[in-house]
Amino acid sequence: MAAADLPGVLALEQELFPDDAWTPEMFAEEFAQPAESRLYLVAVNDEGTGGPGAGEGRGAVTGYAGMLFPGGRQADVLTIAVAPGHWGRGIGSALLAALVQEAGERGCTEVFLEVREDNPRARGLYLRRGFREIGVRRGYYQPSGVDAIVMRKDLR
């Protein structure tokens, strides 16, 4: 993900998560972190360049994902999103696979994430990709108060 992708990422963030979207400041803070501790990826429409949310010389943002590497053997998926018009095309799977692969290459042995309890599409993706539900964080998503399902994938 490059700075030029941010307008498209923010538009998609607001569309998909209107109650608890990350702000431009939150993304800026994430980008300010050392590359060793964060990874952000973006998927762009390869059917042409330009359009809403297009980075310079690239197609429009169709998805994005981010991962935290806090040190040690764990990694955390921070965010993953795909534009509704592009659901079912494997973009979310590809983004998740790239994050998990990077975690393995960085020596991580497990990956964690939280997913909204009311998001069966995302939960299904994570289950199909080898994550297992291990707990619940009550009222995790604010201000909506929706519970988060904590999931874990063993990379060993």
Residue, then its C-alpha position, 0 to 999 in steps of 0.5 A: m500500500a502506498a500513500a497514493d492508495l489512501p483515498g481509495v482505502l479510506a473510501l472503502e473503509q467508510e463504505l464497509f465499516p461506517d460505525d467503526a471505520w479507521t480515520p485518516e489519522m489512524f492510517a497515518e499513525e499506522f504508516a508511521q510505524p517501522a516496516e518491521s512491525r507493520l505490513y499493509l497491502v492493497a489490491v487494485n482493479d487491473e481492468g484499467t487505471g484511474g477511477p475513484g480511489a485510484g493510486e497514481g498510475r494504478g487502478a481503483v482500490t478493490g481491497y486492502a489488508g494489514m498485519l502487525f508484527p509485535g515481535g516474537r512468534q505472533a502476528d495479528v491481522l489488523t484489517i482486511a476489506v474487499a469492495p462489495g462489487h468484487w466479492g467472490r473473486g478471491i481478493g480477500s483470500a489472496l490478501l489473507a494468504a499474502l499476510v499469512q505467508e509473510a508472517g511465516e517468512r518472518g518466523c511467526t508460528e501463529v497468527f491471530l485476528e478478531v472478526r465481527e460476530d455479525n460478519p459471517r462472510a469474513r468468518g467463513l473466509y478465515l475458517r476456510r483458510g485454517f483459522r479456528e475460533i478460540g474466544v470472544r471479546r464482548g463489546y469489542y467493536q465501538p461504538s456499535g458494541v458488537d462482539a469480536i470472535v478471536m481466531r488463531k491459525d497455527l503456522r507450525 
